[in-house]
Amino acid sequence: MKRIWKLVLAICVLTIGMASTAFAAGWTTGQGANSSRWWYDLGNGQYYGTPTSAVEWQWLDGNKDGIAECYAFDREGWMYAGTTTPDGYTVNGDGAWTVNGAVQTMAVTAGYGGTRAQAQQPGTAGKKVLTAYFSKTGTTKEAAEKIHSVAGGDLFEIRPAVAYPSGYQSTVDQARRELDQNARPAVASHVENMNDYDIILVGFPIWWHTTPMVVNTFLESYDLSGKTILPFCTSGGSGIEESMAGVRASVGNGTVGTGLTANSLTDEQIRSWLAENGL
Ligand SMILES: Cc1cc2nc3c(=O)[nH]c(=O)nc-3n(C[C@H](O)[C@H](O)[C@H](O)COP(=O)(O)O)c2cc1C
């Protein structure tokens, strides 16, 4: 570990000396005799592995494919590889936790750098995500759940104070009236801790080529300054493009990213949409 400290010290000195140089956190090998050993640099003089514990586990997505593997670090910060960890788990030669030979994985935000990186890196990994959706017949709900399983964070259902009629045509008629009147139907549910979120993924069915008005009510209920809003929709064929202007008008000083038409979604599409928006 002395080597690591020397290295970390050298990095700190270099970083101070080149204050404008961006520092890349992530997997790093040791030097000399330790050149085949790995440690995970948190980029600010810290690393995974704690002196007080024989093992520290972290889910990490080093190749940024949105799938993390779980790694164990010793007291000095070295990754365990090809062994049984002191707490009794198997890690393969790459350091990934395995069960009966199968690498264990978890869907994460692409590039996820573990729990401590979240607190320290205000970049992609540290952002707190809310997936909020309105769904009348369940299609958008299903898309939202899928997106939430990939993006992580929290899931929230936007519920109108007065439920839409059960019949399709009555809903179509009511939706048309609301659109024509630029109505703001009341919402029954409220995100109490909206200030905690950096990214809001907002899902809705396309109604009359745009957002159901209750979604505009929802967006206009909050100060979204400094937040990024990423809209997604399901539809009978319409794309999200025609809804974007309405979303932009309802988010105040929030920033609207790229929208996603989420009919028949794959995890890969979700990941690339999130990546496109810096997540
Ligand atoms: C009132 C209403 C208006 C709709 N307008 C459109 C539309 O303009 N374009 C479209 O492709 N689909 C339209 N649809 C179909 C829905 O967008 C689609 O079925 C959606 O996936 C339903 O989502 P949900 O199950 O989450 O409510 C409309 C449906 C309703 C009820």
PDBQT file of the ligand as one rigid body, heavy atoms in Angstrom, charges set to zero:
ROOT
HETATM    1  C1  LIG A 301     -56.918  10.020 -25.543  1.00  0.00    +0.000 C 
HETATM    2  C2  LIG A 301     -55.947   9.243 -26.382  1.00  0.00    +0.000 A 
HETATM    3  C3  LIG A 301     -55.306   9.852 -27.436  1.00  0.00    +0.000 A 
HETATM    4  C4  LIG A 301     -54.339   9.160 -28.168  1.00  0.00    +0.000 A 
HETATM    5  N1  LIG A 301     -53.691   9.813 -29.167  1.00  0.00    +0.000 NA
HETATM    6  C5  LIG A 301     -52.711   9.170 -29.847  1.00  0.00    +0.000 A 
HETATM    7  C6  LIG A 301     -51.965   9.843 -30.864  1.00  0.00    +0.000 A 
HETATM    8  O1  LIG A 301     -52.171  11.014 -31.166  1.00  0.00    +0.000 OA
HETATM    9  N2  LIG A 301     -50.993   9.145 -31.501  1.00  0.00    +0.000 N 
HETATM   10  C7  LIG A 301     -50.725   7.845 -31.201  1.00  0.00    +0.000 A 
HETATM   11  O2  LIG A 301     -49.837   7.263 -31.812  1.00  0.00    +0.000 OA
HETATM   12  N3  LIG A 301     -51.403   7.189 -30.219  1.00  0.00    +0.000 NA
HETATM   13  C8  LIG A 301     -52.372   7.817 -29.539  1.00  0.00    +0.000 A 
HETATM   14  N4  LIG A 301     -53.047   7.168 -28.548  1.00  0.00    +0.000 N 
HETATM   15  C9  LIG A 301     -52.616   5.808 -28.170  1.00  0.00    +0.000 C 
HETATM   16  C10 LIG A 301     -51.761   5.812 -26.919  1.00  0.00    +0.000 C 
HETATM   17  O3  LIG A 301     -50.731   6.783 -27.001  1.00  0.00    +0.000 OA
HETATM   18  C11 LIG A 301     -51.098   4.464 -26.685  1.00  0.00    +0.000 C 
HETATM   19  O4  LIG A 301     -52.042   3.453 -26.683  1.00  0.00    +0.000 OA
HETATM   20  C12 LIG A 301     -50.302   4.430 -25.400  1.00  0.00    +0.000 C 
HETATM   21  O5  LIG A 301     -49.293   3.440 -25.472  1.00  0.00    +0.000 OA
HETATM   22  C13 LIG A 301     -51.156   4.169 -24.170  1.00  0.00    +0.000 C 
HETATM   23  O6  LIG A 301     -50.338   4.250 -23.021  1.00  0.00    +0.000 OA
HETATM   24  P1  LIG A 301     -50.876   3.850 -21.569  1.00  0.00    +0.000 P 
HETATM   25  O7  LIG A 301     -51.257   2.393 -21.619  1.00  0.00    +0.000 OA
HETATM   26  O8  LIG A 301     -49.684   4.046 -20.689  1.00  0.00    +0.000 OA
HETATM   27  O9  LIG A 301     -52.021   4.727 -21.221  1.00  0.00    +0.000 OA
HETATM   28  C14 LIG A 301     -54.037   7.827 -27.850  1.00  0.00    +0.000 A 
HETATM   29  C15 LIG A 301     -54.728   7.189 -26.812  1.00  0.00    +0.000 A 
HETATM   30  C16 LIG A 301     -55.674   7.895 -26.085  1.00  0.00    +0.000 A 
HETATM   31  C17 LIG A 301     -56.418   7.215 -24.961  1.00  0.00    +0.000 C 
ENDROOT
TORSDOF 0
